[in-house]
Amino acid sequence: MTNSLARRKLAILPVLLLPLAAVAACGGTNAETNCDVNSCTVTFDRGVEASASILGVDAELVSVQGETVTLAIEGNNITVPVGDQQSEQAEGFDVSVTSVTQEQVVVEITANAGGE
C-alpha cells in the first residue's frame, strides 16, 4: 500500500505544479506581466519594441492611435479600443486595453472559455 500511495502522490504532483508553470511562463521584453492560471495583465512600455510571452502566446504592442491600440497576438494584428468594457478576441483569448498613458499601455488578456 505504501508504494500505491507514493505513486498517487507522484501522479498528482505535475497537476498541482501546472498552474505554477503557466504563471512562471509569463515574461516579456519592455513589458511587465502579472499572470494567473487563465489571464494576464501586461503593461507594455511605449516608444520601444515591447512584447510578452503569456499563456502560451506571444503578444506585441504594435501602435497606439488615439483611443485605439493595435496588438499582434501570435503575429495576427488586432485593433482594440481603450476601455474596460470593450474587448476583442484573438487566438482564443479576450483582449482588452484598460489604460493608455504617454509611457505605458495596460492590456488584459484572458483565456476565452468558448474558444474562438
N, C-alpha and C positions, 0 to 999 in steps of 0.2 A: 504494500500500500504506500510506502514511503516513496518509491520510485514513481508511482502513478501521480501522487500529489506533486512531486517535484516536476514531472513532465507538464502537468496542468499549469503550474506557476510559470514555467518557461514558455509555454504556449501563449499565455496571456500577456507576457511582458512586451512583445512587439506591438500588440494592440494598444497597450497603455502608453507606449512611447510614441506612437504615430502622431498624435496631436502636437507633441513637443517637437517632433521633427518638422512638421508643417510650419510651426511658428519659427523655428530656428532657420528654416529655408528662406525666410524673407530677408531681403537686403537690397542695397542699391548704390548707384553712383550719383552723387549730388542729390540724394534723396534720403529721407528718413522714413522708416517703416515701423508700423506698430500693428502686429497681426495677432489674430486668434485663430481658431480652427477653420472658420469659413469666411472671414472677412479681414480686410486690411485697410488702415488709413495710411496713405502715402503723402508725404509732404515733399514736393519737388521744388528744388531751387530754380529760380528763373534766371535767364541770361547765360546759362551754361547748358551743356548736354546733360540731361537728367533722366535717369531710368531706374527701374526697380524690377527685381525678380520676386514675384509674390504669388502664393497659392498655385505654383506650378506654371505661371505665365509671365511673360516679360511685358512690362508697361513702360512707355516712354512719353515724356512731355514733348509735344511737337510744337505747339504755338498757343498763344493767348491773343484773342482779338476781342477787345471789349469785355462783354459778359459771356463769351463763348471760348471754350478750351478744346483744343484738338489733342487727342492722345493716340498713340499707337499701341494697340493691345495685340500681342503676337504678330506684329507687323501690319495689322489692319487698322487704318485710321478711323476714328470715330470722333464726332463733334458733340460735346456735352455742354449744355447751358449751365451757368453758375446758379446754384440754389439747392438746398437740402431736399426739396420735394421733387426735383427733376433728375431723371436718370436715363441712361441709355444702356442697351445690352450689347455685350461683345464677348465672344468665346465662352458663353455660358455664365457670364458674370453681369451683375448690375453695377454700373459705374456712375457715380455722381460726384460733382465738384462742390465742395462745401464752402470754400473761400478762395479768393484770389487777392493777393497783395502785390506790391511792386517787387517784393523779394521772393515770394513763395506761392505755390498752388497746392491746395489740400484736396485730395481725392479719396473717396471711399469706394472700395471695390469689394463686392460681396458675392459669394457663390450663389448662383440662381438655382434654387431647388428644382425648378421645372426645366432647366436646361435652356438652350437657345431656341 
